[in-house]
């Protein structure tokens, strides 16, 4: 799951190194506009709806966090 998410996001955002940090949001690597795009990409790719309460730093600070969230929502 993590590899699939990483590949998807690297294609969408080649300028961002998603492996550089486990605090992508907290370190300011991902801004709100980028997060919106990531949510849209994950929703389309995995066919899940990401509810508002799941849009928290811990779910988007790392690829592992995103994978855990998607697996939980599937």
Secondary structure by P-SEA (a helix, b strand, c coil): caaaaaaaaaaacccccccccccccccccccaaaaaaaaaaaaaacccccccccccccccccaaaaaaaaaaac
